[in-house]
């Protein structure tokens, strides 16, 4: 103040005003202060005199530092808590919100002499909400920690992390303070960090610029970060013997390993080189060196380097933070210690999308893609921009499939927040390994011992951390759902249609009974019904408009396999909840494919119906066909079902866009799948010109047996008729086997034919028909008479004669 008074106030985030708490009528160098939850008690630590002042005033016996406890509502008594020559920091404990704790407050004192103790302060309420300290004698106290070299206060969760040096290694411990109890040591973890002969370093106990500058060169640059999902990270800056090289380690305690990064700096101005600042961005830990780099590491999946976003140059610039005197006291919050300002830090949507679009390396693209999906949380508008980027960069990503990563990562981000431990069971990437590198950065990974937890009935973070540690013990990668069993089952069952399954169930193992298959298809119907309730708008893309037994089979199998997988590890969730999770997962998968198609459809301005085979496809249709081919490739790689109608639409675009030899090549190699809907329309709509006959015949010759029986009847052409007759004869003879005719061949009322081989063949076929062997039971018009007439017509045609 103007009269050299020292005022203490509390800033209100809502009103943007300071609430005045207390005033000293002298100019004090305050080191630390804290107010209790009810704003009735104030703890203040300040320096009384400097060493020079004590000598000049002959005050050797007077303490250098003083710690006071003050009643401020009303302003009344002042108690001396500490009068020592070492610096002291103060911090009141805060109970959970909504709990009335006005009769008791607890205060932490952190001494420069490397110990922490807790004071219990009881108060008595008087009129008009006034309180006074009840304790008339010395306040009760308890020792919390001794011999520590580093400590950090977690104000939001009321946790104290501290490090105790032990020989060449150090031990990280954590004390949890509870509203209804005292405190409990809950964590212990051994770290390979040497902290011997170093001064005490305090994090989040207030900021004393002069003292911290003096301690910085001798103390440990280390910070502990926690995440909502049970992640626990220790970030530490290391000394390097090589100039222009920065080293830092991230201990992922919830994963059981640490990663040490070595960064070679591009610009080597020595006066700018300072220690790395660490920031907690909840899903990410950031290592930041202004003017050099910004390294974002995914806390939940730090195993693959491709999920670390390493930015340099202009991309690594954080607005207004241009120096390294930075702390991260809260999640997504940064304190600039140099100017005393606190900032909220968030990832810029536009900057992240721009970086994704401009990236030239696969490592950058993949990391930015996952960061965007995790950060945006399936915001529809931004998700559409990602889909557009994917459609434009299908051929530029060489080490990963962007469609696969988009679908798997999107499903992971959508599903995991709903159920505890689901993140350990669902896949989050299509990659099993990553051999790419980040230029200028080397990484060494070391296995570390898992932390030891001691807690009872503790919910929230500690329960999730314990769950993460348990999954590491049981080899976490093996807990994630894999499609190996699904792929094998799919291959075994996809060779037959649903009707064939029912015929041969008695000859197959027990699980392939009719009931099992009926249950599989019932699962698929539930998925499609579930999907219909989500998408009420008229579908732009002609999908979900036909039955596709092959895709329904794959849907049903995925539901069954995923349900079995979750039931093994989430038994406590309940069958009904797991059924819902699985249906949501598969339905979301189909919906994501549909969303990709819908965005591509809009981009190239295609109509809702394109099944007109008498015209060639446009440039836009060819582009969509190419994207659909990549979607199919991605689906095959993941053994993932596609929306019913996808293969029909793909084949229709292929007929319109591809030359015949390329079309047939795609069919033969499984890129295009012949579907009943498309083939039937093709045979009915195209006339019998020479070009169209060649196309139709090529398609008919490639039809699977079951499908061919259904659609060949729609092509009224001599070639097709001849083919049907030949097939009928072949099947009759095959079904006859070695059986002999049991009685003489009867005379048949037919047109006399003077061609004895044909007479003999038709009579033998008629006898076989009389014995009840009918390969085409569903097509009554195919019989011996049909074969005879077809043979005569074909013969007369070959001879150039007119048949009557």
VEXMI-418735 format. One record per residue (C-alpha): residue number from 1; x, y, z. Coordinates in steps of 0.2 Angstrom, whole numbers, plus 5000, padded with zeros to 4 digits. Example, Ala and Ser with C-alpha at 12.3 -4.5 7.8 and 13.67 -1.06 7.14 Angstrom:
! VEXMI-418735
   i    x    y    z
   1 5062 4978 5039
   2 5068 4995 5036
! end
This chain:
! VEXMI-418735
   i    x    y    z
   1 5000 5000 5000
   2 5005 5019 4999
   3 5009 5018 5018
   4 5020 5003 5016
   5 5007 4992 5023
   6 5006 4974 5017
   7 4989 4968 5012
   8 4983 4950 5010
   9 4969 4946 4998
  10 4960 4932 4990
  11 4956 4933 4972
  12 4938 4928 4967
  13 4937 4920 4950
  14 4918 4924 4948
  15 4918 4942 4953
  16 4936 4945 4946
  17 4939 4955 4963
  18 4951 4953 4978
  19 4943 4950 4994
  20 4953 4958 5008
  21 4958 4946 5022
  22 4971 4955 5033
  23 4984 4969 5034
  24 5001 4971 5042
  25 5006 4988 5046
  26 5023 4986 5039
  27 5032 4981 5023
  28 5034 4962 5025
  29 5043 4950 5013
  30 5030 4936 5014
  31 5035 4919 5009
  32 5019 4909 5010
  33 5001 4911 5016
  34 4986 4901 5016
  35 4967 4903 5021
  36 4956 4889 5028
  37 4940 4884 5020
  38 4929 4895 5030
  39 4940 4910 5028
  40 4941 4913 5046
  41 4960 4908 5049
  42 4975 4914 5040
  43 4993 4906 5041
  44 5007 4917 5036
  45 5026 4914 5034
  46 5037 4929 5032
  47 5055 4934 5034
  48 5058 4946 5049
  49 5076 4952 5045
  50 5089 4948 5033
  51 5106 4942 5039
  52 5113 4959 5037
  53 5099 4967 5046
  54 5101 4956 5061
  55 5120 4959 5062
  56 5118 4978 5061
  57 5104 4978 5074
  58 5113 4965 5085
  59 5098 4953 5084
  60 5107 4937 5083
  61 5095 4929 5095
  62 5080 4934 5085
  63 5073 4921 5073
  64 5076 4925 5054
  65 5058 4918 5049
  66 5042 4919 5058
  67 5026 4909 5055
  68 5009 4915 5062
  69 4992 4909 5064
  70 4979 4923 5063
  71 4961 4924 5067
  72 4953 4935 5054
  73 4934 4934 5056
  74 4934 4944 5067
  75 4952 4950 5068
  76 4958 4944 5084
  77 4972 4933 5091
  78 4988 4930 5083
  79 4998 4914 5087
  80 5016 4911 5083
  81 5018 4893 5075
  82 5036 4894 5071
  83 5051 4906 5074
  84 5066 4898 5066
  85 5080 4902 5055
  86 5074 4891 5041
  87 5061 4895 5028
  88 5043 4888 5031
  89 5029 4886 5019
  90 5011 4884 5025
  91 4996 4875 5017
  92 4978 4873 5024
  93 4970 4857 5020
  94 4953 4857 5012
  95 4939 4845 5015
  96 4927 4839 5001
  97 4914 4851 4995
  98 4898 4852 5005
  99 4905 4845 5021
 100 4903 4857 5036
 101 4920 4857 5045
 102 4919 4874 5053
 103 4924 4867 5070
 104 4941 4861 5064
 105 4955 4866 5052
 106 4971 4857 5048
 107 4987 4865 5042
 108 5003 4859 5034
 109 5020 4866 5038
 110 5034 4862 5026
 111 5051 4867 5033
 112 5067 4870 5024
 113 5075 4858 5036
 114 5067 4844 5026
 115 5052 4839 5036
 116 5033 4842 5035
 117 5021 4842 5050
 118 5002 4844 5052
 119 4993 4856 5065
 120 4976 4852 5071
 121 4966 4868 5075
 122 4949 4868 5084
 123 4939 4883 5084
 124 4923 4889 5093
 125 4909 4898 5084
 126 4902 4914 5092
 127 4888 4925 5086
 128 4887 4931 5068
 129 4898 4917 5062
 130 4913 4923 5071
 131 4925 4910 5077
 132 4940 4910 5089
 133 4954 4896 5091
 134 4948 4884 5105
 135 4966 4877 5109
 136 4972 4888 5124
 137 4989 4878 5125
 138 5000 4872 5111
 139 4992 4866 5096
 140 4992 4847 5092
 141 5004 4842 5079
 142 5009 4826 5069
 143 5024 4823 5059
 144 5020 4819 5041
 145 5036 4816 5032
 146 5055 4817 5037
 147 5071 4818 5027
 148 5063 4823 5011
 149 5072 4831 4997
 150 5057 4836 4986
 151 5039 4838 4989
 152 5024 4842 4978
 153 5006 4847 4984
 154 4991 4842 4974
 155 4978 4854 4980
 156 4963 4847 4970
 157 4965 4829 4977
 158 4973 4834 4994
 159 4988 4823 4991
 160 5006 4826 4996
 161 5020 4818 4985
 162 5038 4818 4992
 163 5054 4810 4988
 164 5066 4802 5001
 165 5084 4799 4995
 166 5091 4781 4998
 167 5109 4778 4993
 168 5110 4779 4974
 169 5091 4778 4971
 170 5076 4788 4978
 171 5059 4783 4984
 172 5043 4792 4979
 173 5030 4792 4992
 174 5012 4799 4993
 175 5002 4804 5008
 176 4983 4805 5005
 177 4973 4817 5017
 178 4955 4812 5020
 179 4940 4823 5026
 180 4935 4812 5040
 181 4952 4804 5044
 182 4969 4811 5047
 183 4981 4805 5034
 184 4988 4789 5026
 185 5004 4784 5017
 186 4996 4776 5002
 187 5010 4774 4988
 188 5029 4770 4988
 189 5039 4769 4972
 190 5058 4767 4969
 191 5065 4779 4956
 192 5082 4778 4948
 193 5085 4796 4951
 194 5100 4803 4961
 195 5095 4817 4973
 196 5109 4817 4985
 197 5117 4833 4992
 198 5103 4844 4984
 199 5093 4857 4992
 200 5074 4855 4996
 201 5063 4858 4981
 202 5045 4862 4983
 203 5031 4862 4970
 204 5014 4870 4971
 205 5017 4877 4989
 206 5017 4895 4983
 207 5031 4904 4973
 208 5045 4913 4980
 209 5055 4920 4965
 210 5071 4925 4973
 211 5072 4909 4983
 212 5067 4898 4969
 213 5080 4906 4957
 214 5093 4902 4971
 215 5088 4884 4973
 216 5085 4880 4954
 217 5103 4877 4950
 218 5105 4865 4965
 219 5088 4856 4965
 220 5078 4843 4956
 221 5068 4849 4941
 222 5054 4836 4944
 223 5035 4835 4944
 224 5022 4822 4947
 225 5006 4822 4936
 226 4990 4812 4938
 227 4976 4809 4926
 228 4957 4805 4928
 229 4960 4787 4920
 230 4972 4782 4934
 231 4989 4788 4925
 232 5003 4792 4936
 233 5019 4800 4928
 234 5035 4807 4935
 235 5043 4820 4924
 236 5061 4824 4927
 237 5074 4835 4917
 238 5091 4827 4917
 239 5109 4834 4915
 240 5118 4831 4898
 241 5137 4831 4895
 242 5135 4836 4877
 243 5131 4854 4873
 244 5116 4858 4863
 245 5107 4842 4869
 246 5092 4841 4881
 247 5088 4825 4891
 248 5072 4822 4901
 249 5064 4806 4907
 250 5045 4802 4909
 251 5042 4788 4922
 252 5025 4780 4918
 253 5023 4772 4934
 254 5005 4765 4930
 255 5014 4756 4915
 256 5029 4750 4923
 257 5043 4758 4913
 258 5051 4775 4909
 259 5056 4783 4893
 260 5072 4794 4892
 261 5072 4806 4878
 262 5087 4815 4870
 263 5084 4830 4859
 264 5097 4838 4848
 265 5093 4856 4847
 266 5093 4865 4830
 267 5097 4882 4836
 268 5112 4883 4849
 269 5111 4900 4857
 270 5118 4895 4874
 271 5109 4909 4883
 272 5092 4903 4878
 273 5095 4885 4884
 274 5086 4882 4900
 275 5078 4867 4909
 276 5063 4859 4902
 277 5046 4864 4908
 278 5033 4850 4911
 279 5014 4853 4909
 280 4999 4842 4913
 281 4986 4842 4899
 282 4976 4827 4907
 283 4977 4815 4892
 284 4995 4821 4888
 285 5011 4826 4897
 286 5020 4840 4888
 287 5038 4844 4889
 288 5041 4861 4883
 289 5057 4871 4879
 290 5052 4888 4872
 291 5059 4892 4855
 292 5065 4874 4853
 293 5051 4860 4854
 294 5035 4855 4862
 295 5033 4836 4865
 296 5016 4829 4869
 297 5016 4811 4876
 298 5000 4801 4877
 299 4998 4795 4896
 300 4987 4780 4892
 301 4996 4773 4877
 302 5015 4779 4878
 303 5021 4762 4872
 304 5022 4767 4854
 305 5032 4783 4849
 306 5019 4787 4835
 307 5007 4793 4849
 308 5019 4806 4854
 309 5017 4822 4845
 310 5034 4831 4844
 311 5032 4849 4837
 312 5046 4861 4832
 313 5047 4878 4825
 314 5032 4888 4824
 315 5021 4873 4828
 316 5029 4872 4845
 317 5025 4890 4850
 318 5013 4892 4865
 319 5005 4910 4865
 320 5013 4922 4878
 321 5024 4908 4886
 322 5041 4913 4880
 323 5052 4908 4895
 324 5055 4893 4905
 325 5049 4899 4922
 326 5033 4889 4920
 327 5024 4878 4933
 328 5008 4867 4930
 329 4999 4868 4947
 330 4983 4861 4940
 331 4977 4851 4925
 332 4978 4861 4909
 333 4984 4876 4919
 334 5001 4885 4918
 335 5009 4898 4930
 336 5021 4910 4923
 337 5032 4912 4938
 338 5042 4927 4930
 339 5027 4938 4928
 340 5015 4930 4941
 341 5001 4926 4929
 342 4991 4910 4927
 343 4984 4903 4911
 344 4973 4890 4905
 345 4981 4879 4892
 346 4971 4870 4879
 347 4975 4862 4862
 348 4969 4873 4847
 349 4957 4864 4836
 350 4961 4874 4821
 351 4980 4873 4824
 352 4979 4854 4826
 353 4969 4851 4810
 354 4981 4863 4801
 355 4996 4853 4807
 356 4987 4836 4802
 357 4984 4843 4785
 358 5002 4850 4783
 359 5012 4835 4790
 360 5024 4826 4779
 361 5029 4812 4790
 362 5019 4797 4795
 363 5024 4799 4813
 364 5016 4816 4813
 365 5001 4812 4804
 366 4997 4797 4815
 367 5000 4806 4832
 368 4990 4821 4826
 369 4976 4810 4820
 370 4975 4801 4837
 371 4977 4818 4846
 372 4962 4825 4836
 373 4951 4811 4839
 374 4955 4811 4858
 375 4953 4829 4860
 376 4938 4833 4849
 377 4928 4819 4857
 378 4918 4815 4841
 379 4912 4833 4838
 380 4903 4830 4821
 381 4909 4845 4812
 382 4928 4842 4816
 383 4926 4824 4814
 384 4920 4827 4796
 385 4935 4838 4793
 386 4946 4823 4798
 387 4936 4811 4786
 388 4939 4823 4772
 389 4958 4823 4776
 390 4958 4804 4776
 391 4950 4803 4759
 392 4963 4815 4752
 393 4978 4806 4760
 394 4974 4788 4757
 395 4990 4786 4747
 396 5002 4797 4757
 397 5002 4786 4773
 398 5014 4772 4770
 399 5016 4764 4787
 400 4998 4764 4793
 401 4980 4764 4786
 402 4971 4780 4791
 403 4954 4772 4789
 404 4958 4758 4801
 405 4966 4770 4814
 406 4951 4782 4812
 407 4938 4769 4815
 408 4947 4760 4829
 409 4953 4776 4838
 410 4935 4783 4836
 411 4927 4768 4844
 412 4939 4768 4858
 413 4936 4786 4862
 414 4917 4784 4861
 415 4916 4768 4871
 416 4929 4768 4885
 417 4923 4783 4895
 418 4906 4774 4898
 419 4913 4759 4908
 420 4927 4757 4920
 421 4942 4746 4914
 422 4934 4745 4896
 423 4950 4754 4890
 424 4960 4739 4894
 425 4950 4727 4884
 426 4946 4736 4868
 427 4959 4739 4854
 428 4965 4757 4852
 429 4976 4755 4837
 430 4978 4743 4822
 431 4997 4744 4824
 432 5006 4730 4833
 433 5023 4739 4832
 434 5030 4755 4826
 435 5047 4756 4818
 436 5047 4774 4813
 437 5058 4788 4821
 438 5056 4806 4826
 439 5070 4816 4818
 440 5082 4823 4830
 441 5075 4813 4845
 442 5081 4797 4852
 443 5072 4787 4865
 444 5077 4773 4878
 445 5065 4763 4887
 446 5068 4754 4904
 447 5058 4743 4914
 448 5055 4749 4932
 449 5047 4741 4947
 450 5028 4744 4949
 451 5023 4756 4964
 452 5016 4748 4980
 453 4999 4754 4985
 454 4991 4752 5002
 455 4973 4758 5003
 456 4956 4752 5009
 457 4940 4756 5001
 458 4947 4771 4992
 459 4938 4776 4976
 460 4942 4787 4961
 461 4960 4789 4956
 462 4968 4776 4968
 463 4956 4763 4962
 464 4959 4766 4944
 465 4978 4767 4947
 466 4977 4750 4956
 467 4967 4743 4941
 468 4981 4749 4929
 469 4994 4741 4939
 470 4985 4725 4940
 471 4983 4725 4921
 472 5002 4727 4919
 473 5005 4712 4930
 474 4994 4702 4919
 475 5002 4707 4903
 476 4990 4721 4897
 477 4993 4719 4878
 478 4985 4702 4879
 479 4969 4709 4887
 480 4965 4719 4872
 481 4952 4712 4860
 482 4960 4704 4845
 483 4951 4697 4829
 484 4961 4681 4827
 485 4947 4670 4833
 486 4934 4680 4824
 487 4944 4679 4808
 488 4946 4660 4809
 489 4927 4657 4813
 490 4922 4669 4799
 491 4933 4659 4786
 492 4925 4643 4792
 493 4907 4649 4791
 494 4907 4661 4776
 495 4909 4648 4763
 496 4891 4643 4764
 497 4874 4653 4764
 498 4862 4652 4779
 499 4852 4639 4770
 500 4867 4628 4768
 501 4871 4629 4786
 502 4854 4622 4791
 503 4857 4607 4779
 504 4874 4602 4786
 505 4873 4605 4805
 506 4872 4587 4809
 507 4889 4584 4801
 508 4898 4598 4810
 509 4903 4601 4828
 510 4891 4605 4841
 511 4893 4624 4841
 512 4889 4625 4823
 513 4871 4619 4826
 514 4856 4628 4818
 515 4853 4636 4835
 516 4870 4643 4836
 517 4869 4651 4818
 518 4851 4657 4822
 519 4858 4666 4837
 520 4872 4674 4826
 521 4860 4681 4814
 522 4849 4687 4828
 523 4864 4696 4835
 524 4866 4705 4818
 525 4847 4710 4818
 526 4849 4718 4835
 527 4864 4728 4829
 528 4855 4734 4813
 529 4839 4738 4824
 530 4850 4747 4836
 531 4857 4757 4822
 532 4840 4762 4815
 533 4836 4771 4831
 534 4851 4782 4830
 535 4850 4788 4812
 536 4832 4795 4809
 537 4837 4806 4794
 538 4835 4800 4776
 539 4851 4791 4771
 540 4860 4800 4757
 541 4871 4784 4753
 542 4861 4769 4747
 543 4866 4757 4761
 544 4856 4747 4774
 545 4843 4744 4760
 546 4846 4725 4757
 547 4850 4709 4767
 548 4868 4704 4766
 549 4869 4687 4774
 550 4888 4687 4773
 551 4890 4704 4782
 552 4876 4699 4795
 553 4886 4684 4799
 554 4901 4694 4802
 555 4891 4706 4813
 556 4884 4692 4823
 557 4901 4683 4825
 558 4909 4700 4831
 559 4895 4702 4844
 560 4897 4685 4850
 561 4916 4685 4851
 562 4917 4702 4859
 563 4904 4698 4871
 564 4914 4682 4877
 565 4929 4693 4878
 566 4921 4706 4889
 567 4912 4693 4900
 568 4929 4685 4905
 569 4936 4702 4911
 570 4920 4712 4916
 571 4910 4699 4926
 572 4905 4712 4939
 573 4897 4723 4926
 574 4883 4712 4922
 575 4877 4703 4906
 576 4864 4716 4902
 577 4876 4730 4902
 578 4889 4720 4892
 579 4876 4716 4879
 580 4872 4735 4878
 581 4891 4739 4876
 582 4894 4726 4862
 583 4879 4732 4852
 584 4884 4750 4854
 585 4902 4745 4848
 586 4897 4736 4833
 587 4883 4748 4828
 588 4895 4763 4830
 589 4907 4754 4819
 590 4895 4752 4805
 591 4889 4770 4808
 592 4907 4777 4806
 593 4909 4768 4789
 594 4892 4776 4784
 595 4898 4793 4790
 596 4914 4791 4779
 597 4903 4786 4765
 598 4891 4800 4768
 599 4905 4814 4768
 600 4913 4807 4752
 601 4896 4806 4744
 602 4893 4824 4748
 603 4910 4830 4743
 604 4908 4822 4725
 605 4890 4827 4724
 606 4884 4810 4719
 607 4865 4806 4718
 608 4857 4793 4730
 609 4854 4781 4716
 610 4868 4777 4703
 611 4862 4760 4697
 612 4860 4764 4679
 613 4872 4753 4669
 614 4870 4761 4652
 615 4881 4775 4656
 616 4899 4777 4661
 617 4904 4783 4678
 618 4910 4801 4681
 619 4926 4806 4688
 620 4918 4809 4705
 621 4911 4791 4705
 622 4928 4784 4701
 623 4935 4793 4716
 624 4922 4786 4727
 625 4925 4769 4720
 626 4943 4771 4724
 627 4939 4776 4742
 628 4927 4762 4744
 629 4940 4750 4739
 630 4952 4757 4752
 631 4938 4755 4765
 632 4935 4737 4760
 633 4954 4734 4761
 634 4954 4741 4779
 635 4939 4731 4784
 636 4947 4715 4778
 637 4963 4719 4787
 638 4953 4721 4803
 639 4940 4707 4800
 640 4927 4721 4802
 641 4909 4720 4795
 642 4902 4733 4783
 643 4885 4740 4781
 644 4873 4729 4771
 645 4873 4735 4753
 646 4891 4741 4753
 647 4897 4727 4741
 648 4882 4730 4730
 649 4886 4749 4729
 650 4904 4745 4726
 651 4901 4733 4712
 652 4888 4745 4704
 653 4902 4759 4704
 654 4914 4746 4697
 655 4903 4741 4682
 656 4901 4760 4678
 657 4919 4765 4680
 658 4930 4751 4676
 659 4935 4743 4659
 660 4929 4725 4657
 661 4946 4717 4660
 662 4950 4727 4675
 663 4932 4724 4682
 664 4935 4705 4680
 665 4952 4706 4688
 666 4944 4715 4703
 667 4931 4701 4705
 668 4943 4687 4703
 669 4955 4695 4716
 670 4941 4698 4729
 671 4941 4717 4728
 672 4923 4717 4721
 673 4910 4705 4728
 674 4896 4698 4717
 675 4879 4702 4725
 676 4862 4696 4720
 677 4854 4713 4720
 678 4867 4721 4708
 679 4869 4705 4697
 680 4850 4703 4695
 681 4848 4722 4690
 682 4863 4720 4678
 683 4856 4705 4669
 684 4838 4713 4668
 685 4842 4731 4663
 686 4856 4729 4650
 687 4851 4724 4632
 688 4860 4710 4623
 689 4872 4719 4613
 690 4889 4711 4609
 691 4897 4721 4622
 692 4884 4718 4635
 693 4883 4700 4632
 694 4902 4698 4635
 695 4900 4707 4651
 696 4885 4697 4657
 697 4893 4680 4652
 698 4909 4685 4661
 699 4899 4689 4677
 700 4888 4673 4676
 701 4903 4662 4674
 702 4910 4669 4690
 703 4894 4667 4701
 704 4895 4656 4716
 705 4884 4641 4714
 706 4870 4646 4726
 707 4869 4664 4719
 708 4870 4658 4701
 709 4854 4647 4703
 710 4845 4663 4709
 711 4849 4675 4696
 712 4853 4666 4680
 713 4834 4664 4676
 714 4833 4683 4674
 715 4844 4682 4659
 716 4834 4676 4644
 717 4849 4672 4632
 718 4854 4655 4623
 719 4871 4656 4631
 720 4863 4656 4648
 721 4850 4643 4644
 722 4864 4631 4637
 723 4874 4634 4653
 724 4859 4630 4664
 725 4856 4614 4655
 726 4874 4608 4655
 727 4875 4612 4674
 728 4858 4603 4677
 729 4865 4587 4668
 730 4881 4588 4677
 731 4873 4589 4694
 732 4861 4575 4690
 733 4875 4563 4685
 734 4885 4568 4700
 735 4871 4565 4712
 736 4867 4548 4703
 737 4884 4542 4708
 738 4887 4523 4705
 739 4869 4519 4706
 740 4862 4509 4691
 741 4845 4511 4683
 742 4833 4498 4691
 743 4821 4495 4676
 744 4820 4497 4657
 745 4820 4514 4650
 746 4802 4518 4646
 747 4796 4526 4630
 748 4794 4545 4632
 749 4780 4555 4624
 750 4792 4567 4615
 751 4796 4574 4599
 752 4805 4560 4589
 753 4824 4563 4588
 754 4834 4554 4576
 755 4850 4557 4586
 756 4853 4541 4597
 757 4866 4549 4609
 758 4853 4562 4614
 759 4839 4550 4615
 760 4850 4539 4627
 761 4855 4554 4637
 762 4837 4561 4639
 763 4830 4544 4644
 764 4844 4541 4657
 765 4841 4558 4664
 766 4822 4555 4665
 767 4825 4539 4675
 768 4836 4548 4687
 769 4822 4561 4689
 770 4810 4547 4692
 771 4821 4541 4707
 772 4819 4558 4715
 773 4835 4566 4712
 774 4832 4585 4708
 775 4846 4597 4710
 776 4836 4612 4705
 777 4821 4609 4716
 778 4817 4628 4717
 779 4817 4630 4698
 780 4803 4619 4692
 781 4805 4624 4674
 782 4822 4615 4673
 783 4820 4597 4669
 784 4824 4584 4656
 785 4812 4592 4643
 786 4821 4608 4646
 787 4838 4600 4643
 788 4832 4591 4627
 789 4825 4607 4619
 790 4841 4617 4624
 791 4852 4604 4616
 792 4842 4604 4600
 793 4842 4623 4599
 794 4860 4624 4602
 795 4864 4610 4589
 796 4853 4619 4576
 797 4861 4635 4579
 798 4878 4628 4577
 799 4873 4620 4560
 800 4865 4636 4554
 801 4848 4628 4553
 802 4831 4635 4558
 803 4823 4627 4573
 804 4804 4624 4573
! end
